Amino acid sequence: MKAFEARHYLLSAELLWDRVADRDAYPYGLPAIANLSKIDFHPKVTFIVGENGSGKSTLIEALAVG
């Protein structure tokens, strides 16, 4: 997909750890977040999967407010 066609899509998200005061505080201590630095999304489809309590909803909420 060309860059101009993808302008309406979220293509990536990056967690700026240097701005996080406490890496053990919720939600940063969750395994799904604690090991995250950057996540890339495909412009056509992206699935977020994992076990209950792994942080899927937290990730989606963080993207919504970010």
PyMOL Python script that loads the backbone (N, CA, C, O; Angstrom):
from pymol import cmd

cmd.read_pdbstr("""\
ATOM      1  N   MET A   1       0.839  -1.171   0.000  1.00  0.00           N
ATOM      2  CA  MET A   1       0.000   0.000   0.000  1.00  0.00           C
ATOM      3  C   MET A   1       0.890   1.241   0.000  1.00  0.00           C
ATOM      4  O   MET A   1       1.862   1.319   0.751  1.00  0.00           O
ATOM      5  N   LYS A   2       0.558   2.181  -0.825  1.00  0.00           N
ATOM      6  CA  LYS A   2       1.339   3.411  -0.909  1.00  0.00           C
ATOM      7  C   LYS A   2       1.061   4.292   0.307  1.00  0.00           C
ATOM      8  O   LYS A   2      -0.005   4.211   0.918  1.00  0.00           O
ATOM      9  N   ALA A   3       2.016   5.114   0.639  1.00  0.00           N
ATOM     10  CA  ALA A   3       1.912   5.953   1.839  1.00  0.00           C
ATOM     11  C   ALA A   3       0.680   6.853   1.801  1.00  0.00           C
ATOM     12  O   ALA A   3       0.015   7.022   2.823  1.00  0.00           O
ATOM     13  N   PHE A   4       0.365   7.432   0.650  1.00  0.00           N
ATOM     14  CA  PHE A   4      -0.782   8.333   0.592  1.00  0.00           C
ATOM     15  C   PHE A   4      -2.103   7.589   0.774  1.00  0.00           C
ATOM     16  O   PHE A   4      -3.084   8.190   1.211  1.00  0.00           O
ATOM     17  N   GLU A   5      -2.150   6.306   0.454  1.00  0.00           N
ATOM     18  CA  GLU A   5      -3.357   5.514   0.648  1.00  0.00           C
ATOM     19  C   GLU A   5      -3.528   5.104   2.110  1.00  0.00           C
ATOM     20  O   GLU A   5      -4.644   4.809   2.537  1.00  0.00           O
ATOM     21  N   ALA A   6      -2.460   5.082   2.872  1.00  0.00           N
ATOM     22  CA  ALA A   6      -2.493   4.605   4.256  1.00  0.00           C
ATOM     23  C   ALA A   6      -2.623   5.736   5.259  1.00  0.00           C
ATOM     24  O   ALA A   6      -2.499   5.478   6.456  1.00  0.00           O
ATOM     25  N   ARG A   7      -2.858   6.944   4.857  1.00  0.00           N
ATOM     26  CA  ARG A   7      -2.835   8.073   5.788  1.00  0.00           C
ATOM     27  C   ARG A   7      -3.965   8.048   6.815  1.00  0.00           C
ATOM     28  O   ARG A   7      -3.873   8.725   7.839  1.00  0.00           O
ATOM     29  N   HIS A   8      -5.026   7.282   6.564  1.00  0.00           N
ATOM     30  CA  HIS A   8      -6.144   7.233   7.494  1.00  0.00           C
ATOM     31  C   HIS A   8      -6.059   6.059   8.457  1.00  0.00           C
ATOM     32  O   HIS A   8      -6.985   5.822   9.233  1.00  0.00           O
ATOM     33  N   TYR A   9      -4.968   5.333   8.411  1.00  0.00           N
ATOM     34  CA  TYR A   9      -4.823   4.142   9.231  1.00  0.00           C
ATOM     35  C   TYR A   9      -3.726   4.335  10.275  1.00  0.00           C
ATOM     36  O   TYR A   9      -2.735   5.027  10.045  1.00  0.00           O
ATOM     37  N   LEU A  10      -3.932   3.708  11.418  1.00  0.00           N
ATOM     38  CA  LEU A  10      -2.885   3.660  12.430  1.00  0.00           C
ATOM     39  C   LEU A  10      -1.888   2.596  11.997  1.00  0.00           C
ATOM     40  O   LEU A  10      -2.220   1.410  11.972  1.00  0.00           O
ATOM     41  N   LEU A  11      -0.680   3.001  11.659  1.00  0.00           N
ATOM     42  CA  LEU A  11       0.315   2.074  11.134  1.00  0.00           C
ATOM     43  C   LEU A  11       1.273   1.562  12.195  1.00  0.00           C
ATOM     44  O   LEU A  11       1.856   0.489  12.036  1.00  0.00           O
ATOM     45  N   SER A  12       1.445   2.318  13.280  1.00  0.00           N
ATOM     46  CA  SER A  12       2.318   1.861  14.353  1.00  0.00           C
ATOM     47  C   SER A  12       2.038   2.669  15.613  1.00  0.00           C
ATOM     48  O   SER A  12       1.421   3.734  15.571  1.00  0.00           O
ATOM     49  N   ALA A  13       2.507   2.134  16.729  1.00  0.00           N
ATOM     50  CA  ALA A  13       2.431   2.819  18.011  1.00  0.00           C
ATOM     51  C   ALA A  13       3.714   2.514  18.765  1.00  0.00           C
ATOM     52  O   ALA A  13       4.242   1.404  18.688  1.00  0.00           O
ATOM     53  N   GLU A  14       4.204   3.492  19.484  1.00  0.00           N
ATOM     54  CA  GLU A  14       5.460   3.329  20.210  1.00  0.00           C
ATOM     55  C   GLU A  14       5.274   3.798  21.643  1.00  0.00           C
ATOM     56  O   GLU A  14       4.695   4.857  21.889  1.00  0.00           O
ATOM     57  N   LEU A  15       5.767   3.009  22.584  1.00  0.00           N
ATOM     58  CA  LEU A  15       5.713   3.374  23.991  1.00  0.00           C
ATOM     59  C   LEU A  15       7.017   4.076  24.346  1.00  0.00           C
ATOM     60  O   LEU A  15       8.096   3.499  24.212  1.00  0.00           O
ATOM     61  N   LEU A  16       6.914   5.304  24.791  1.00  0.00           N
ATOM     62  CA  LEU A  16       8.088   6.108  25.140  1.00  0.00           C
ATOM     63  C   LEU A  16       8.429   5.860  26.611  1.00  0.00           C
ATOM     64  O   LEU A  16       7.973   6.576  27.503  1.00  0.00           O
ATOM     65  N   TRP A  17       9.234   4.839  26.835  1.00  0.00           N
ATOM     66  CA  TRP A  17       9.544   4.404  28.194  1.00  0.00           C
ATOM     67  C   TRP A  17      10.240   5.477  29.013  1.00  0.00           C
ATOM     68  O   TRP A  17      10.132   5.465  30.239  1.00  0.00           O
ATOM     69  N   ASP A  18      10.941   6.391  28.390  1.00  0.00           N
ATOM     70  CA  ASP A  18      11.621   7.442  29.152  1.00  0.00           C
ATOM     71  C   ASP A  18      10.633   8.420  29.787  1.00  0.00           C
ATOM     72  O   ASP A  18      11.022   9.217  30.640  1.00  0.00           O
ATOM     73  N   ARG A  19       9.369   8.371  29.386  1.00  0.00           N
ATOM     74  CA  ARG A  19       8.341   9.230  29.968  1.00  0.00           C
ATOM     75  C   ARG A  19       7.501   8.508  31.027  1.00  0.00           C
ATOM     76  O   ARG A  19       6.608   9.108  31.627  1.00  0.00           O
ATOM     77  N   VAL A  20       7.780   7.245  31.253  1.00  0.00           N
ATOM     78  CA  VAL A  20       7.036   6.452  32.236  1.00  0.00           C
ATOM     79  C   VAL A  20       7.723   6.581  33.586  1.00  0.00           C
ATOM     80  O   VAL A  20       8.893   6.227  33.732  1.00  0.00           O
ATOM     81  N   ALA A  21       6.990   7.088  34.571  1.00  0.00           N
ATOM     82  CA  ALA A  21       7.574   7.321  35.900  1.00  0.00           C
ATOM     83  C   ALA A  21       7.845   6.014  36.644  1.00  0.00           C
ATOM     84  O   ALA A  21       8.887   5.876  37.284  1.00  0.00           O
ATOM     85  N   ASP A  22       6.923   5.058  36.570  1.00  0.00           N
ATOM     86  CA  ASP A  22       7.060   3.805  37.316  1.00  0.00           C
ATOM     87  C   ASP A  22       6.698   2.640  36.406  1.00  0.00           C
ATOM     88  O   ASP A  22       5.526   2.428  36.095  1.00  0.00           O
ATOM     89  N   ARG A  23       7.709   1.882  35.979  1.00  0.00           N
ATOM     90  CA  ARG A  23       7.480   0.773  35.047  1.00  0.00           C
ATOM     91  C   ARG A  23       6.735  -0.386  35.692  1.00  0.00           C
ATOM     92  O   ARG A  23       6.231  -1.257  34.982  1.00  0.00           O
ATOM     93  N   ASP A  24       6.650  -0.422  37.023  1.00  0.00           N
ATOM     94  CA  ASP A  24       5.922  -1.481  37.706  1.00  0.00           C
ATOM     95  C   ASP A  24       4.455  -1.131  37.926  1.00  0.00           C
ATOM     96  O   ASP A  24       3.657  -2.001  38.273  1.00  0.00           O
ATOM     97  N   ALA A  25       4.095   0.125  37.728  1.00  0.00           N
ATOM     98  CA  ALA A  25       2.709   0.561  37.929  1.00  0.00           C
ATOM     99  C   ALA A  25       1.834   0.050  36.789  1.00  0.00           C
ATOM    100  O   ALA A  25       2.307  -0.163  35.672  1.00  0.00           O
ATOM    101  N   TYR A  26       0.541  -0.144  37.092  1.00  0.00           N
ATOM    102  CA  TYR A  26      -0.423  -0.567  36.085  1.00  0.00           C
ATOM    103  C   TYR A  26      -0.571   0.541  35.052  1.00  0.00           C
ATOM    104  O   TYR A  26      -0.642   1.706  35.443  1.00  0.00           O
ATOM    105  N   PRO A  27      -0.619   0.257  33.809  1.00  0.00           N
ATOM    106  CA  PRO A  27      -0.615  -1.022  33.121  1.00  0.00           C
ATOM    107  C   PRO A  27       0.769  -1.448  32.653  1.00  0.00           C
ATOM    108  O   PRO A  27       0.907  -2.478  31.993  1.00  0.00           O
ATOM    109  N   TYR A  28       1.798  -0.670  32.986  1.00  0.00           N
ATOM    110  CA  TYR A  28       3.139  -0.916  32.438  1.00  0.00           C
ATOM    111  C   TYR A  28       3.746  -2.234  32.900  1.00  0.00           C
ATOM    112  O   TYR A  28       4.625  -2.777  32.231  1.00  0.00           O
ATOM    113  N   GLY A  29       3.291  -2.752  34.028  1.00  0.00           N
ATOM    114  CA  GLY A  29       3.808  -4.002  34.542  1.00  0.00           C
ATOM    115  C   GLY A  29       3.203  -5.248  33.895  1.00  0.00           C
ATOM    116  O   GLY A  29       3.713  -6.352  34.083  1.00  0.00           O
ATOM    117  N   LEU A  30       2.129  -5.079  33.141  1.00  0.00           N
ATOM    118  CA  LEU A  30       1.525  -6.222  32.447  1.00  0.00           C
ATOM    119  C   LEU A  30       2.504  -6.755  31.406  1.00  0.00           C
ATOM    120  O   LEU A  30       3.143  -5.972  30.704  1.00  0.00           O
ATOM    121  N   PRO A  31       2.630  -8.077  31.298  1.00  0.00           N
ATOM    122  CA  PRO A  31       3.581  -8.644  30.338  1.00  0.00           C
ATOM    123  C   PRO A  31       3.389  -8.139  28.909  1.00  0.00           C
ATOM    124  O   PRO A  31       4.368  -7.936  28.190  1.00  0.00           O
ATOM    125  N   ALA A  32       2.142  -7.936  28.490  1.00  0.00           N
ATOM    126  CA  ALA A  32       1.882  -7.465  27.128  1.00  0.00           C
ATOM    127  C   ALA A  32       2.419  -6.053  26.904  1.00  0.00           C
ATOM    128  O   ALA A  32       2.760  -5.691  25.777  1.00  0.00           O
ATOM    129  N   ILE A  33       2.495  -5.267  27.954  1.00  0.00           N
ATOM    130  CA  ILE A  33       2.972  -3.885  27.843  1.00  0.00           C
ATOM    131  C   ILE A  33       4.442  -3.788  28.218  1.00  0.00           C
ATOM    132  O   ILE A  33       5.196  -3.048  27.585  1.00  0.00           O
ATOM    133  N   ALA A  34       4.860  -4.531  29.247  1.00  0.00           N
ATOM    134  CA  ALA A  34       6.230  -4.438  29.768  1.00  0.00           C
ATOM    135  C   ALA A  34       7.280  -4.771  28.711  1.00  0.00           C
ATOM    136  O   ALA A  34       8.388  -4.234  28.752  1.00  0.00           O
ATOM    137  N   ASN A  35       6.951  -5.638  27.777  1.00  0.00           N
ATOM    138  CA  ASN A  35       7.896  -6.035  26.736  1.00  0.00           C
ATOM    139  C   ASN A  35       7.670  -5.301  25.419  1.00  0.00           C
ATOM    140  O   ASN A  35       8.208  -5.691  24.382  1.00  0.00           O
ATOM    141  N   LEU A  36       6.885  -4.257  25.463  1.00  0.00           N
ATOM    142  CA  LEU A  36       6.507  -3.539  24.249  1.00  0.00           C
ATOM    143  C   LEU A  36       7.343  -2.276  24.085  1.00  0.00           C
ATOM    144  O   LEU A  36       7.493  -1.500  25.029  1.00  0.00           O
ATOM    145  N   SER A  37       7.868  -2.075  22.929  1.00  0.00           N
ATOM    146  CA  SER A  37       8.502  -0.791  22.618  1.00  0.00           C
ATOM    147  C   SER A  37       7.790  -0.173  21.415  1.00  0.00           C
ATOM    148  O   SER A  37       7.424   1.002  21.444  1.00  0.00           O
ATOM    149  N   LYS A  38       7.593  -0.958  20.365  1.00  0.00           N
ATOM    150  CA  LYS A  38       6.884  -0.475  19.187  1.00  0.00           C
ATOM    151  C   LYS A  38       6.078  -1.617  18.611  1.00  0.00           C
ATOM    152  O   LYS A  38       6.528  -2.763  18.585  1.00  0.00           O
ATOM    153  N   ILE A  39       4.892  -1.296  18.153  1.00  0.00           N
ATOM    154  CA  ILE A  39       4.040  -2.284  17.514  1.00  0.00           C
ATOM    155  C   ILE A  39       3.611  -1.734  16.158  1.00  0.00           C
ATOM    156  O   ILE A  39       3.155  -0.596  16.055  1.00  0.00           O
ATOM    157  N   ASP A  40       3.762  -2.546  15.129  1.00  0.00           N
ATOM    158  CA  ASP A  40       3.376  -2.157  13.776  1.00  0.00           C
ATOM    159  C   ASP A  40       2.057  -2.820  13.416  1.00  0.00           C
ATOM    160  O   ASP A  40       1.818  -3.979  13.757  1.00  0.00           O
ATOM    161  N   PHE A  41       1.207  -2.078  12.726  1.00  0.00           N
ATOM    162  CA  PHE A  41      -0.095  -2.578  12.300  1.00  0.00           C
ATOM    163  C   PHE A  41      -0.145  -2.613  10.781  1.00  0.00           C
ATOM    164  O   PHE A  41       0.384  -1.728  10.108  1.00  0.00           O
ATOM    165  N   HIS A  42      -0.776  -3.630  10.259  1.00  0.00           N
ATOM    166  CA  HIS A  42      -0.985  -3.716   8.812  1.00  0.00           C
ATOM    167  C   HIS A  42      -2.212  -2.870   8.484  1.00  0.00           C
ATOM    168  O   HIS A  42      -3.208  -2.947   9.203  1.00  0.00           O
ATOM    169  N   PRO A  43      -2.172  -2.076   7.437  1.00  0.00           N
ATOM    170  CA  PRO A  43      -3.303  -1.190   7.143  1.00  0.00           C
ATOM    171  C   PRO A  43      -4.578  -1.915   6.722  1.00  0.00           C
ATOM    172  O   PRO A  43      -5.652  -1.315   6.760  1.00  0.00           O
ATOM    173  N   LYS A  44      -4.498  -3.173   6.327  1.00  0.00           N
ATOM    174  CA  LYS A  44      -5.711  -3.875   5.898  1.00  0.00           C
ATOM    175  C   LYS A  44      -6.414  -4.587   7.050  1.00  0.00           C
ATOM    176  O   LYS A  44      -7.641  -4.560   7.135  1.00  0.00           O
ATOM    177  N   VAL A  45      -5.644  -5.227   7.941  1.00  0.00           N
ATOM    178  CA  VAL A  45      -6.255  -5.927   9.067  1.00  0.00           C
ATOM    179  C   VAL A  45      -5.199  -6.183  10.138  1.00  0.00           C
ATOM    180  O   VAL A  45      -4.049  -6.497   9.832  1.00  0.00           O
ATOM    181  N   THR A  46      -5.605  -6.047  11.385  1.00  0.00           N
ATOM    182  CA  THR A  46      -4.743  -6.377  12.516  1.00  0.00           C
ATOM    183  C   THR A  46      -5.592  -7.085  13.562  1.00  0.00           C
ATOM    184  O   THR A  46      -6.685  -6.627  13.892  1.00  0.00           O
ATOM    185  N   PHE A  47      -5.095  -8.190  14.080  1.00  0.00           N
ATOM    186  CA  PHE A  47      -5.767  -8.919  15.144  1.00  0.00           C
ATOM    187  C   PHE A  47      -4.947  -8.780  16.415  1.00  0.00           C
ATOM    188  O   PHE A  47      -3.722  -8.906  16.391  1.00  0.00           O
ATOM    189  N   ILE A  48      -5.622  -8.523  17.516  1.00  0.00           N
ATOM    190  CA  ILE A  48      -4.988  -8.493  18.832  1.00  0.00           C
ATOM    191  C   ILE A  48      -5.530  -9.715  19.575  1.00  0.00           C
ATOM    192  O   ILE A  48      -6.715  -9.769  19.906  1.00  0.00           O
ATOM    193  N   VAL A  49      -4.670 -10.685  19.833  1.00  0.00           N
ATOM    194  CA  VAL A  49      -5.116 -11.920  20.479  1.00  0.00           C
ATOM    195  C   VAL A  49      -4.253 -12.206  21.703  1.00  0.00           C
ATOM    196  O   VAL A  49      -3.108 -11.763  21.786  1.00  0.00           O
ATOM    197  N   GLY A  50      -4.813 -12.946  22.647  1.00  0.00           N
ATOM    198  CA  GLY A  50      -4.078 -13.345  23.836  1.00  0.00           C
ATOM    199  C   GLY A  50      -5.014 -13.890  24.886  1.00  0.00           C
ATOM    200  O   GLY A  50      -6.235 -13.816  24.745  1.00  0.00           O
ATOM    201  N   GLU A  51      -4.444 -14.436  25.932  1.00  0.00           N
ATOM    202  CA  GLU A  51      -5.234 -15.007  27.019  1.00  0.00           C
ATOM    203  C   GLU A  51      -5.949 -13.909  27.799  1.00  0.00           C
ATOM    204  O   GLU A  51      -5.574 -12.738  27.741  1.00  0.00           O
ATOM    205  N   ASN A  52      -6.980 -14.312  28.525  1.00  0.00           N
ATOM    206  CA  ASN A  52      -7.682 -13.374  29.399  1.00  0.00           C
ATOM    207  C   ASN A  52      -6.690 -12.773  30.391  1.00  0.00           C
ATOM    208  O   ASN A  52      -5.872 -13.482  30.976  1.00  0.00           O
ATOM    209  N   GLY A  53      -6.775 -11.466  30.569  1.00  0.00           N
ATOM    210  CA  GLY A  53      -5.903 -10.780  31.511  1.00  0.00           C
ATOM    211  C   GLY A  53      -4.524 -10.458  30.984  1.00  0.00           C
ATOM    212  O   GLY A  53      -3.666 -10.004  31.741  1.00  0.00           O
ATOM    213  N   SER A  54      -4.286 -10.686  29.686  1.00  0.00           N
ATOM    214  CA  SER A  54      -2.951 -10.444  29.137  1.00  0.00           C
ATOM    215  C   SER A  54      -2.718  -8.995  28.712  1.00  0.00           C
ATOM    216  O   SER A  54      -1.585  -8.618  28.413  1.00  0.00           O
ATOM    217  N   GLY A  55      -3.776  -8.175  28.681  1.00  0.00           N
ATOM    218  CA  GLY A  55      -3.600  -6.761  28.384  1.00  0.00           C
ATOM    219  C   GLY A  55      -4.134  -6.305  27.038  1.00  0.00           C
ATOM    220  O   GLY A  55      -3.819  -5.196  26.607  1.00  0.00           O
ATOM    221  N   LYS A  56      -4.927  -7.117  26.361  1.00  0.00           N
ATOM    222  CA  LYS A  56      -5.464  -6.738  25.045  1.00  0.00           C
ATOM    223  C   LYS A  56      -6.307  -5.466  25.139  1.00  0.00           C
ATOM    224  O   LYS A  56      -6.084  -4.510  24.396  1.00  0.00           O
ATOM    225  N   SER A  57      -7.264  -5.462  26.046  1.00  0.00           N
ATOM    226  CA  SER A  57      -8.138  -4.300  26.194  1.00  0.00           C
ATOM    227  C   SER A  57      -7.361  -3.073  26.652  1.00  0.00           C
ATOM    228  O   SER A  57      -7.643  -1.958  26.215  1.00  0.00           O
ATOM    229  N   THR A  58      -6.392  -3.273  27.522  1.00  0.00           N
ATOM    230  CA  THR A  58      -5.558  -2.165  27.986  1.00  0.00           C
ATOM    231  C   THR A  58      -4.807  -1.548  26.820  1.00  0.00           C
ATOM    232  O   THR A  58      -4.718  -0.324  26.722  1.00  0.00           O
ATOM    233  N   LEU A  59      -4.271  -2.366  25.944  1.00  0.00           N
ATOM    234  CA  LEU A  59      -3.568  -1.867  24.762  1.00  0.00           C
ATOM    235  C   LEU A  59      -4.504  -1.069  23.864  1.00  0.00           C
ATOM    236  O   LEU A  59      -4.138   0.009  23.396  1.00  0.00           O
ATOM    237  N   ILE A  60      -5.696  -1.580  23.620  1.00  0.00           N
ATOM    238  CA  ILE A  60      -6.664  -0.886  22.771  1.00  0.00           C
ATOM    239  C   ILE A  60      -7.077   0.436  23.408  1.00  0.00           C
ATOM    240  O   ILE A  60      -7.187   1.442  22.708  1.00  0.00           O
ATOM    241  N   GLU A  61      -7.310   0.458  24.720  1.00  0.00           N
ATOM    242  CA  GLU A  61      -7.665   1.692  25.413  1.00  0.00           C
ATOM    243  C   GLU A  61      -6.531   2.712  25.340  1.00  0.00           C
ATOM    244  O   GLU A  61      -6.780   3.903  25.156  1.00  0.00           O
ATOM    245  N   ALA A  62      -5.288   2.252  25.482  1.00  0.00           N
ATOM    246  CA  ALA A  62      -4.139   3.163  25.396  1.00  0.00           C
ATOM    247  C   ALA A  62      -4.038   3.761  24.003  1.00  0.00           C
ATOM    248  O   ALA A  62      -3.718   4.942  23.865  1.00  0.00           O
ATOM    249  N   LEU A  63      -4.302   2.984  22.983  1.00  0.00           N
ATOM    250  CA  LEU A  63      -4.285   3.506  21.614  1.00  0.00           C
ATOM    251  C   LEU A  63      -5.390   4.512  21.409  1.00  0.00           C
ATOM    252  O   LEU A  63      -5.207   5.488  20.682  1.00  0.00           O
ATOM    253  N   ALA A  64      -6.537   4.299  22.035  1.00  0.00           N
ATOM    254  CA  ALA A  64      -7.681   5.193  21.867  1.00  0.00           C
ATOM    255  C   ALA A  64      -7.426   6.573  22.484  1.00  0.00           C
ATOM    256  O   ALA A  64      -7.853   7.588  21.932  1.00  0.00           O
ATOM    257  N   VAL A  65      -6.740   6.610  23.612  1.00  0.00           N
ATOM    258  CA  VAL A  65      -6.494   7.894  24.278  1.00  0.00           C
ATOM    259  C   VAL A  65      -5.179   8.544  23.833  1.00  0.00           C
ATOM    260  O   VAL A  65      -4.955   9.734  24.056  1.00  0.00           O
ATOM    261  N   GLY A  66      -4.309   7.735  23.195  1.00  0.00           N
ATOM    262  CA  GLY A  66      -2.986   8.227  22.792  1.00  0.00           C
ATOM    263  C   GLY A  66      -3.038   9.034  21.593  1.00  0.00           C
ATOM    264  O   GLY A  66      -2.006   9.519  21.130  1.00  0.00           O
TER     265      GLY A  66
END
""", "prot")
cmd.dss("prot")
cmd.show_as("cartoon", "prot")
cmd.util.cbc("prot")
cmd.orient("prot")
